[in-house]
């Protein structure tokens, strides 16, 4: 009888250890899939429908807040916000792919003004381009922690020092990336720029 109890305790301990290590293993798998641009492996680790819905809601909310009550109450403003919501939806659908996720995990802002992408690189005193900073690995130096038994976060900082929080959620014993909290603050979402 004692052997069965010990075996059951050992199985429960192993199961607990597996679940506790799950988010770390998921993050490692996401990092490898993002670097390798492996869409199939990334799809195993990311809940794309939940992630897209969350990002769309965040960007639309930021856009509506920035527009203000005057635009929202105006009939033409409401039509413009509806059209801009479609642009945001298309932007998010295009951004959530292995390349886009890898860029976000490196702290690069994909939702910033696209004009910044076309500016000339900074030059030194002789007029030569300054060397570019080393590109970070996805989720490099992330601060990781459990928020609850079924919620785990990895936080990095973007190129402006603002936090980007990657949220993993547990379903059974499996962990998947289901949300990314963007540092939108007072910034304009892409549809209004």
C-alpha positions as CSV (number, residue, x, y, z in Angstrom):
1,X,0.0,0.0,0.0
2,X,2.9,2.4,0.8
3,X,4.4,1.8,-2.6
4,X,1.2,2.9,-4.3
5,X,1.0,6.0,-2.2
6,X,4.6,6.9,-2.9
7,X,4.1,6.3,-6.6
8,X,1.0,8.5,-6.6
9,X,2.9,11.3,-4.7
10,X,5.8,10.9,-7.2
11,X,3.5,11.2,-10.2
12,X,1.8,14.3,-8.7
13,X,5.2,15.9,-7.9
14,X,6.3,15.3,-11.5
15,X,3.0,16.7,-12.9
16,X,3.4,19.8,-10.7
17,X,7.0,20.3,-11.8
18,X,6.0,19.9,-15.4
19,X,3.2,22.5,-15.1
20,X,5.5,24.8,-13.1
21,X,8.2,24.6,-15.8
22,X,5.7,24.9,-18.6
23,X,5.8,28.7,-19.2
24,X,9.6,28.7,-19.3
25,X,9.5,25.8,-21.8
26,X,6.8,27.6,-23.8
27,X,8.9,30.9,-23.9
28,X,11.9,29.0,-25.0
29,X,9.9,27.3,-27.8
30,X,8.5,30.7,-28.9
31,X,12.0,32.1,-29.0
32,X,13.3,29.3,-31.1
33,X,10.3,29.4,-33.5
34,X,10.5,33.2,-33.8
35,X,14.3,33.1,-34.7
36,X,13.8,30.3,-37.1
37,X,10.7,32.0,-38.6
38,X,8.9,28.6,-38.1
39,X,5.2,29.4,-38.4
40,X,4.1,25.8,-37.6
41,X,6.0,25.7,-34.3
42,X,4.9,29.2,-33.4
43,X,1.2,28.3,-34.0
44,X,1.7,25.5,-31.4
45,X,2.8,28.0,-28.8
46,X,0.6,31.0,-29.5
47,X,-3.2,31.3,-29.2
48,X,-3.5,33.5,-32.4
49,X,-7.3,34.2,-32.2
50,X,-7.0,35.4,-28.5
51,X,-3.9,37.4,-29.2
52,X,-5.3,39.1,-32.3
53,X,-8.6,39.9,-30.4
54,X,-6.6,41.4,-27.5
55,X,-4.4,43.6,-29.7
56,X,-7.3,44.8,-31.8
57,X,-9.2,45.8,-28.6
58,X,-6.1,47.6,-27.2
59,X,-5.4,49.6,-30.4
60,X,-9.1,50.5,-31.1
61,X,-9.5,51.6,-27.4
62,X,-6.4,53.8,-27.7
63,X,-7.6,55.3,-31.0
64,X,-11.1,56.1,-29.6
65,X,-9.6,57.6,-26.4
66,X,-7.3,59.8,-28.5
67,X,-10.1,60.9,-30.8
68,X,-12.0,62.2,-27.8
69,X,-15.7,62.7,-27.1
70,X,-16.2,65.4,-29.8
71,X,-15.2,63.0,-32.6
72,X,-17.2,60.1,-31.1
73,X,-20.4,62.2,-30.9
74,X,-20.0,63.6,-34.4
75,X,-21.6,61.5,-37.2
76,X,-18.7,62.0,-39.5
77,X,-16.3,61.2,-36.7
78,X,-18.1,58.0,-35.9
79,X,-17.9,56.9,-39.5
80,X,-14.2,57.8,-39.6
81,X,-13.6,55.8,-36.4
82,X,-15.5,52.8,-37.9
83,X,-13.2,52.9,-41.0
84,X,-10.1,53.3,-38.8
85,X,-11.2,50.3,-36.8
86,X,-11.0,48.3,-40.1
87,X,-7.5,49.6,-40.7
88,X,-6.5,48.6,-37.2
89,X,-7.9,45.1,-37.7
90,X,-5.9,44.7,-40.9
91,X,-2.8,46.0,-39.2
92,X,-3.1,43.5,-36.4
93,X,-3.8,40.6,-38.8
94,X,-0.7,41.6,-40.7
95,X,1.5,42.1,-37.6
96,X,0.7,38.8,-35.9
97,X,3.0,36.5,-37.7
98,X,6.4,35.0,-36.9
99,X,8.3,38.1,-38.1
100,X,6.1,40.5,-36.4
101,X,6.1,38.6,-33.1
102,X,9.9,38.3,-33.2
103,X,10.2,42.1,-33.7
104,X,7.8,42.8,-30.8
105,X,9.7,40.3,-28.6
106,X,12.9,42.3,-29.4
107,X,11.3,45.5,-28.2
108,X,10.8,47.0,-31.6
109,X,7.6,49.1,-32.0
110,X,5.6,48.0,-34.9
111,X,2.7,50.4,-34.1
112,X,4.8,53.5,-34.2
113,X,4.8,56.1,-36.9
114,X,6.0,54.4,-40.1
115,X,7.8,57.6,-41.1
116,X,10.4,56.9,-38.5
117,X,11.3,53.7,-40.4
118,X,12.3,55.8,-43.4
119,X,14.5,58.3,-41.6
120,X,18.2,58.4,-42.4
121,X,20.4,56.5,-39.8
122,X,22.3,58.8,-37.5
123,X,25.7,59.9,-38.8
124,X,29.1,60.4,-37.0
125,X,31.2,63.5,-37.3
126,X,32.7,62.3,-40.7
127,X,29.2,61.7,-42.1
128,X,29.4,58.0,-41.9
129,X,26.5,56.0,-40.5
130,X,26.9,55.1,-36.8
131,X,27.1,51.3,-36.1
132,X,23.7,49.8,-35.3
133,X,23.1,48.4,-31.9
134,X,23.2,44.6,-31.7
135,X,19.8,43.1,-32.4
136,X,18.4,41.5,-29.3
137,X,17.1,37.9,-29.2
138,X,13.3,37.5,-28.8
139,X,12.4,38.0,-25.1
140,X,16.1,38.6,-24.2
141,X,16.4,39.9,-20.6
142,X,12.7,39.4,-20.0
143,X,11.5,39.6,-16.4
144,X,9.3,36.6,-15.9
145,X,6.9,35.9,-13.1
146,X,3.7,34.0,-12.2
147,X,0.6,36.3,-11.8
148,X,-1.5,33.2,-10.8
149,X,-1.5,29.5,-11.2
150,X,-2.8,29.9,-14.7
151,X,-1.2,33.2,-15.8
152,X,2.5,33.9,-16.4
153,X,4.1,37.1,-17.7
154,X,7.4,38.0,-19.4
155,X,8.1,41.7,-19.5
156,X,10.6,43.4,-21.8
157,X,11.1,47.1,-22.6
158,X,10.7,48.6,-26.0
159,X,13.2,51.0,-27.7
160,X,11.6,53.9,-25.7
161,X,11.9,52.1,-22.4
162,X,8.2,51.3,-22.1
163,X,7.1,47.8,-20.9
164,X,5.7,45.3,-23.2
165,X,4.1,42.4,-21.3
166,X,3.7,39.0,-22.9
167,X,1.0,37.0,-21.1
168,X,0.9,33.2,-21.2
169,X,-2.2,31.4,-20.0
170,X,-2.5,27.8,-18.9
171,X,-5.2,25.5,-20.2
172,X,-4.9,22.1,-18.5
173,X,-1.2,21.4,-18.4
174,X,-0.4,23.4,-21.6
175,X,0.8,27.0,-21.6
176,X,0.3,29.4,-24.6
177,X,0.9,33.0,-25.4
178,X,-2.5,34.6,-25.4
179,X,-2.0,38.3,-24.8
180,X,0.5,41.1,-25.3
181,X,-0.1,44.3,-23.3
182,X,1.3,47.2,-25.4
183,X,2.5,50.5,-23.8
184,X,0.1,52.6,-25.8
185,X,-0.4,55.4,-23.2
186,X,-0.9,58.6,-25.0
187,X,0.5,57.4,-28.3
188,X,-1.6,57.4,-31.4
189,X,-2.5,54.0,-32.8
190,X,-1.4,53.4,-36.4
191,X,-4.7,54.1,-38.0
192,X,-4.7,57.8,-37.0
193,X,-1.2,58.6,-38.3
